[in-house]
């Protein structure tokens, strides 16, 4: 059944069908990835499509982006979701058989077919022919990307397609094609070296653009089978605030650090609103009922139990070893950006020794990417070995810094609770819990991994409240919910 006439629901094989359904499906998918899109913006998107028409797909893309997005950082996610709901080629058969028949009806040699496909790809990349590159992306996925037992393939893989096609190896061939086309000027002049570098950069850009076309085509084919909504939720890159701390690469962590300021402003607004509500106080039921006697038992003027909200003192105790370091560094930067919301902030870092890094974090606002290196270089965090040791670090914290804890102090311990099979020193954590107002342990691992291997998460969780915290969105929600007013 053609996708344009399917009656399946949003999670059916083809997903939304008409233009209105596709726009609402696109908006729903973008909201699921954290983009704030209101009803008015959705209506504006529909009006924009009506104005630009449906003949030019790129014009449709720009119209929807202009009405739905709030910043350039959202564009990459939008483009990927848009390609699912408004694919470039509708109705393309998704079950092409690998290989093309020969003159005698027998399947052609796969190696020869791959060589011919690479030749055509090199020519299209050299010419910069967008239409040919789109067609080649579809042909490559259909020929090389299918996997599964059924003739039509159970799925489509961009990774499998690109690993077989290897477009990055065509750079030399494309450079030669461009030289044959543009370099033979008859003047005998030698091409400057910087021109060669510019040419290579342009070729690499075209190759990466083709790789993205292949990824888009693979997602489109999967969406035809599994439903666009489902693929949009699972196969599209998530926004930075949803990236798992333990799985984030260097580029993702850099992008995540750039979200610290906007996230801090949003969280500060939420905390300030909670503080204003708390300042009004709660109803004093006894005094309200007593006052209501003068009005026949009707509580016309409720009596509020006034309270003076105080800004809490915050202490961070952060494991900065291994894969949890990115989580700790981001949290330090976020808390430093929120310092006005607290009466005092103290930050301590540890591997197997603990040291205060409050000043280093404050200076780290100017260079957030270098914060981790400065902490490891300037703070005393390791002893005779470089592995994390929670028991030793907690013990040293109680010996040296117990005086920073008090009845207004909230402590956040950040770490995966993996002790490398050393003594967890539960008594030290219990002492911290007794001295502080609240202690919360934020663990970047999923709960299913707690107490597996060398983790003692459940033992620590019996003494303090332990919460999973795997991305920046969860972190902001936990800080906003757990901090007292």
C-alpha positions in Angstrom: 0.0 0.0 0.0 1.3 3.4 -0.9 2.3 5.5 2.1 0.2 8.4 0.8 -3.0 6.3 1.1 -2.4 4.1 4.1 -5.0 4.2 6.9 -2.6 3.0 9.6 -2.3 5.0 12.8 0.7 7.1 13.8 2.5 4.0 15.0 1.6 1.8 12.1 3.8 0.9 9.2 3.7 4.3 7.6 2.7 6.7 10.3 1.0 10.0 9.4 -0.2 10.3 5.8 -1.8 13.7 5.0 0.1 17.0 5.3 -1.8 17.9 8.5 -1.0 14.5 10.0 2.7 14.8 9.0 3.0 18.3 10.6 1.4 17.2 13.9 3.6 14.0 13.8 6.7 16.2 13.2 5.8 18.5 16.1 5.0 15.5 18.4 8.4 14.0 17.6 10.2 17.3 18.2 8.4 17.7 21.6 9.5 14.2 22.6 13.1 15.3 22.1 12.7 18.3 24.4 11.8 21.1 22.0 9.2 23.5 23.4 6.7 23.9 20.6 3.3 25.4 21.4 -0.1 25.1 19.7 0.3 28.6 18.2 3.6 27.7 16.6 2.0 24.5 15.2 -0.8 26.5 13.6 1.8 28.9 12.2 3.7 25.9 10.7 0.5 24.8 8.9 -0.2 28.3 7.6 3.4 28.6 6.4 3.1 25.3 4.4 -0.1 26.5 2.9 1.7 29.7 1.8 4.8 28.1 0.3 3.1 25.0 -1.2 4.3 21.4 -1.4 6.2 21.5 -4.7 9.6 22.5 -3.3 10.7 20.3 -0.4 13.5 22.6 0.7 11.2 25.5 0.8 8.9 23.5 3.0 11.8 22.6 5.3 12.8 26.3 5.7 9.2 27.3 6.3 8.7 24.8 9.1 12.1 25.5 10.6 11.3 29.3 10.7 8.0 28.7 12.5 8.9 25.9 14.9 12.5 26.4 16.0 13.8 28.8 18.6 17.6 28.6 17.8 20.2 27.3 15.5 21.2 24.6 17.9 17.9 22.8 17.3 18.3 22.7 13.5 20.3 19.4 13.3 17.6 17.5 15.2 14.9 19.2 13.2 16.4 18.2 9.9 16.6 14.6 10.8 13.0 14.4 12.0 11.9 16.4 9.0 13.5 13.9 6.6 11.4 11.1 8.2 8.0 12.9 7.9 8.7 14.6 4.6 11.0 12.2 2.7 12.6 13.3 -0.5 11.2 10.4 -2.6 7.8 9.1 -1.8 6.7 5.6 -2.8 10.2 4.4 -3.7 10.2 0.6 -3.5 11.8 -0.4 -0.3 12.4 -4.0 -1.2 14.9 -3.8 -4.1 16.7 -7.0 -4.6 20.5 -6.8 -4.1 22.2 -6.9 -7.4 20.9 -6.3 -10.9 20.0 -9.1 -13.4 22.4 -9.7 -16.2 21.4 -10.0 -19.9 20.7 -13.7 -19.4 18.4 -13.1 -16.4 21.0 -14.2 -13.9 22.1 -12.0 -11.0 25.0 -9.8 -11.8 28.4 -10.2 -10.1 28.1 -8.4 -6.7 31.7 -7.2 -6.9 31.2 -5.8 -10.4 28.0 -4.1 -9.3 29.7 -2.5 -6.3 32.6 -1.3 -8.5 30.1 0.3 -11.0 28.2 1.9 -8.1 31.4 3.4 -6.8 32.3 4.7 -10.3 28.9 6.4 -10.6 29.2 7.8 -7.1 32.7 9.3 -7.8 31.3 11.0 -10.9 28.3 12.4 -9.1 30.4 13.7 -6.2 32.8 15.3 -8.7 29.9 17.0 -10.5 28.1 17.9 -7.3 24.9 16.5 -8.8 22.3 16.5 -5.9 19.7 14.5 -7.8 22.2 11.8 -8.8 23.5 11.6 -5.2 20.0 11.2 -3.8 19.3 8.4 -6.3 22.6 6.7 -5.5 21.9 6.9 -1.8 18.7 5.1 -2.3 20.3 2.5 -4.6 23.2 2.0 -2.2 20.9 1.3 0.8 18.7 -1.0 -1.3 21.6 -2.9 -2.7 24.1 -3.0 0.2 22.2 -2.1 3.4 19.5 -4.8 3.7 19.8 -7.4 6.4 17.6 -10.3 7.6 16.3 -13.5 6.3 13.4 -12.4 4.1 13.9 -11.5 0.4 12.9 -7.9 1.1 15.2 -7.6 4.1 14.1 -7.3 7.7 15.8 -3.9 8.1 18.2 -1.4 6.6 21.5 -0.3 8.0 23.4 2.8 7.0 26.5 1.5 8.8 26.5 -1.7 6.7 25.9 0.4 3.5 28.8 2.8 4.2 31.2 0.1 5.3 30.7 -1.7 2.0 30.6 1.3 -0.2 33.5 3.1 1.5 32.9 6.6 -0.1 35.8 8.1 1.9 38.3 6.1 -0.2 37.1 8.0 -3.4 38.9 11.2 -2.6 41.9 10.6 -4.9 39.7 9.5 -7.8 37.4 12.6 -7.4 40.4 14.9 -7.2 41.7 13.5 -10.5 38.3 14.0 -12.1 38.2 17.6 -11.0 41.8 18.1 -12.2 40.9 16.7 -15.6 37.9 18.9 -15.8 39.3 22.2 -14.5 43.1 21.9 -14.3 43.9 21.6 -18.0 44.1 25.3 -18.8 46.9 25.1 -21.3 49.0 27.7 -19.4 51.3 25.2 -17.8 51.0 27.0 -14.5 51.3 24.9 -11.4 48.3 24.8 -9.1 49.1 26.3 -5.7 49.3 24.0 -2.7 46.6 25.8 -0.8 44.2 25.3 -3.7 44.8 21.5 -3.5 43.9 21.7 0.2 40.7 23.7 -0.5 39.8 21.1 -3.1 40.3 18.2 -0.7 38.3 20.0 2.0 35.4 20.4 -0.5 35.6 16.8 -1.6 35.5 15.6 2.0 32.5 17.9 2.6 30.7 16.3 -0.3 31.5 12.8 0.8 30.2 13.5 4.4 27.1 15.0 2.8 26.5 11.8 0.9 27.0 9.8 4.0 24.3 11.8 5.7 22.0 11.1 2.7 22.6 7.4 3.2 21.7 7.7 6.9 18.6 9.6 6.0 17.5 7.0 3.4 18.1 4.1 5.8 16.0 5.8 8.5 13.3 6.5 5.9 13.1 2.8 4.9 13.0 1.7 8.5 10.2 4.2 9.2 8.2 2.7 6.3 8.2 -0.6 8.2 8.1 0.4 11.9 6.3 3.7 11.8 7.7 7.2 11.6 6.8 8.1 15.2 8.7 5.1 16.5 11.8 5.7 14.5 11.7 9.5 15.3 11.8 8.5 19.0 14.6 5.9 18.8 16.7 6.5 15.7 17.1 10.3 15.7 20.0 11.8 17.7 18.8 13.2 21.0 19.3 16.8 22.2 22.4 17.5 24.3 20.4 17.6 27.6 19.3 14.0 27.0 22.7 12.5 26.1 23.8 9.9 28.6 26.7 11.2 30.7 28.6 7.8 30.6 28.2 7.5 26.8 28.9 11.0 25.7 31.9 11.6 23.5 34.1 14.7 23.6 32.1 16.6 21.0 28.8 15.8 22.9 30.4 16.9 26.2 31.5 20.2 24.6 28.0 20.8 23.3 26.6 19.9 26.7 28.8 22.5 28.4 27.4 25.1 26.1 23.9 24.4 27.6 25.0 25.1 31.2 24.0 28.8 31.1 20.5 28.4 29.6 19.8 25.4 31.8 21.0 27.3 34.9 18.7 30.3 34.1 15.7 28.0 33.7 16.5 26.1 36.9 17.1 29.4 38.8 13.7 30.6 37.8 12.1 27.4 39.0 13.9 27.6 42.4 13.0 31.3 42.8 9.3 30.5 42.2 9.4 27.7 44.8 11.0 30.1 47.2 8.3 32.8 46.6 5.5 30.2 47.2 7.2 29.1 50.4 7.5 32.7 51.6 3.7 33.0 51.6 3.5 30.1 54.1 1.0 27.3 54.7 -2.4 27.6 56.3 -2.5 27.3 60.1 -5.6 25.2 60.5 -6.1 25.7 64.2 -5.8 29.5 64.1 -7.9 29.7 60.9 -10.8 27.7 62.6 -10.6 29.9 65.7 -10.8 33.1 63.6 -13.7 31.6 61.6 -15.9 31.6 64.8 -16.5 35.3 64.3 -17.9 34.7 60.8 -20.2 31.8 61.6 -17.6 29.1 61.0 -16.8 30.2 57.5 -13.0 30.6 57.1 -13.2 34.0 55.3 -9.7 35.0 56.3 -7.3 32.1 56.5 -4.3 32.4 58.8 -1.0 31.5 57.3 1.9 30.0 59.2 4.6 32.4 58.1 8.0 31.1 57.4 11.2 32.8 56.4 12.7 30.8 53.6 16.5 30.5 53.8 18.8 29.8 51.0 20.4 26.4 51.7 24.1 25.7 51.8 25.3 23.2 49.2 28.2 20.8 49.3 29.2 18.8 46.2 31.4 15.7 46.7 32.4 14.6 43.2 34.2 11.5 41.9 36.2 12.8 38.9 37.8 9.5 37.8 37.2 7.7 34.6 33.9 7.9 32.7 32.0 9.6 35.5 34.3 12.7 35.3 32.2 14.3 32.6 29.1 14.0 34.8 30.9 15.5 37.7 32.4 18.4 35.7 29.1 19.3 34.1 27.4 19.3 37.6 30.1 21.5 39.0 29.6 24.1 36.2 25.8 24.0 36.6 26.0 24.5 40.4 28.5 27.3 39.9 26.1 29.0 37.5 23.4 28.7 40.2 25.6 30.0 43.0 23.2 33.0 43.7 20.5 30.5 44.7 22.5 29.3 47.7 24.0 31.0 50.7 27.2 29.1 50.2 28.6 26.5 47.8 31.6 24.2 48.5 32.9 21.8 45.9 35.1 18.8 46.7 36.6 16.4 44.2 38.2 13.0 44.8 39.7 9.9 43.2 41.1 8.2 46.2 42.0 11.4 48.0 39.7 14.4 48.5 40.5 18.1 48.0 38.4 21.3 47.8 38.1 22.7 44.3 35.6 25.5 44.9 38.0 28.2 43.6 39.0 26.1 40.6 35.3 25.6 39.6 34.7 29.4 40.0 37.6 30.2 37.6 36.4 27.4 35.3 33.5 29.5 34.0 35.9 31.2 31.6 37.2 27.9 30.2 34.7 25.1 31.0 36.4 22.6 28.6 39.6 22.8 30.6 38.1 22.4 34.0 38.8 18.7 34.3 42.5 19.2 33.4 42.9 22.0 35.9 41.3 20.0 38.7 43.6 17.0 38.1 46.7 19.2 37.7 46.2 21.5 40.7 44.2 19.5 43.3 45.5 16.5 45.3 43.2 13.7 44.3 45.3 10.6 44.2 47.6 8.7 46.5 49.8 5.8 45.6 47.4 4.6 43.0 45.1 6.2 40.5 41.9 4.2 41.0 38.8 5.6 42.7 38.4 4.6 46.3 35.2 5.8 47.9 36.0 4.5 51.3 39.3 6.3 51.7 37.9 9.5 50.1 34.9 9.6 52.4 37.1 8.9 55.4 39.4 11.8 54.5 36.4 14.1 54.0 35.1 13.4 57.5 38.6 14.0 59.0 39.4 17.2 57.2 36.1 18.9 56.2 33.4 17.8 58.6 33.0 21.3 59.8 31.5 22.4 56.5 28.4 20.4 57.3 25.6 21.8 59.4 21.8 21.8 59.8 21.3 23.9 56.7 23.7 21.9 54.5 22.5 19.8 51.6 25.1 17.4 50.3 25.2 15.9 46.8 27.5 13.0 46.2 28.2 12.3 42.6 29.6 9.0 41.5 28.9 5.4 40.4 29.8 3.9 43.8 32.4 1.5 42.3 35.1 1.1 44.9 37.5 -1.2 43.0 36.7 -3.8 45.7 38.1 -1.6 48.5 36.4 -0.9 51.8 33.3 1.3 51.2 33.7 2.9 54.7 29.9 3.1 55.4 30.6 4.6 58.8 32.0 7.8 57.1 29.0 8.2 54.9 26.7 7.7 57.9 28.6 10.4 59.8 28.1 12.8 56.8 24.4 12.0 56.8 24.1 12.6 60.6 25.7 16.1 60.3 24.0 17.4 57.2 20.4 18.4 56.7 20.0 16.1 53.6 22.4 13.9 51.6 21.5 12.8 48.1 23.6 10.4 46.0 23.3 11.0 42.2 24.4 7.9 40.3 25.0 8.2 36.5 24.6 4.4 36.1 21.2 2.8 35.5 19.8 1.1 38.6 20.1 -2.4 36.9 23.9 -2.0 37.2 23.9 -1.0 40.8 25.8 -3.5 43.0 27.1 -5.4 40.0 30.8 -6.1 39.8 32.7 -3.8 42.2 29.7 -1.5 42.8 28.4 -1.1 46.4 25.5 1.3 45.4 22.8 -0.6 47.3 24.9 -0.5 50.5 25.3 3.3 50.2 21.6 3.6 49.3 20.6 2.1 52.7 22.3 5.2 54.4 21.4 8.0 52.0 18.9 8.6 49.2 20.4 7.4 45.9 18.9 8.6 42.6 19.8 7.6 39.0 21.0 10.7 37.1 22.0 9.8 33.6 21.7 13.1 31.6 21.5 16.9 32.1 17.7 16.9 32.0 17.4 14.5 34.8 20.1 16.4 36.8 18.2 19.7 36.5 14.9 18.0 37.5 16.5 16.4 40.5 18.2 19.6 41.7 15.0 21.5 41.3 13.0 18.9 43.2 15.3 17.8 45.9 16.7 21.1 47.1 14.8 22.5 50.1 13.4 26.0 50.0 
